[in-house]
Amino acid sequence: MPYHNWRRPLPRPIILPDVPLKLSTLADVRALVHKRLPAQHRSKQTWQRVAAVTTAAARGEVPADDVAVALKMVLHLEGIQCRS
């Protein structure tokens, strides 16, 4: 089983002011997707893609920048305000 480094930081924290929530690491993104999102959102292909990119970044297969980009795109599509 490959090693997962969930403590890898995002290039810049992503802040969701309406929640309020600050996402600074891959673990924060993972918790958002797997624990905080309602099931109907979690089952969407867009959120599943964020989860997959986050796992790949934790394995060191892609840069954490890819997670930030994917997450910001999905937040924008969902109409969720964020700052970074």
N, C-alpha and C positions, 0 to 999 in steps of 0.2 A: 504494500500500500504506500503510495507516495506521501511525502511529508507535506503538510499544509501549514503555511504561515499566515494565520488569520490576523496577526498583529501588523502586517504590512500597512503602512499609511497610504491614504489617498494623496494625490499631489497637493490638494488643498481641501480643507474640510468643506463639506456640503451642508448647509444649514437649511432646515425646513422650518421657517418661522411660524407657520400656522399650527405646527404639531405641539410644541416646539421640540426640535430634535437636531442634534449636530452629529454628522457622520464623518469620522476622522480616519477609520481603519476599515479593512476588509471585513473584520468581525462585526462592525457596526452595520455595514451594508447587508451582511448575511442575516443578522438579527432582524433588520427591517423587513427583508423579503420573507423570511421563514417564520417570524414570530409576531410581527406587528401588522402585517398586511392581512386584510380579510381574505378568506379562501377564494372568493370570486375574483379578486385581483391577482392573487398568487397563481391561479390557474391560467391566467392570460399568457400567451406566447411571449409578449414583451417582457413581463416580469420573470418568466422562466429563462429568458436569454440573459437578463441581468444576473440571475443566480448562477448560470453556467459560466459567464465571463468572470464573476467573482471567484468561483471555485478554481478556474484556470489561473487566475492571478495569484491565488493562495498557493497553488502548486508551483508558481514561478514560470508558467508557460506564456503568460502575457503580462504586460506592464499594468500597474495599478491605474495608470491614465485611462486605459480602455474601460475599466470599471466606472470611472468618473464620467466618461463620455456617455456610456450606455445608460447609466443611472439618470443623468441629466436629461437625456432624450426622452426616456420613459416618463419621468416626472413632468416634463413639458407636455407630452402627449396626454397625460392624465389631468392636466390643468393644475398641477400642484406647484406652488411657488417655491423656488429654492434660490439660495445665494451661495457663492463660493468665494 
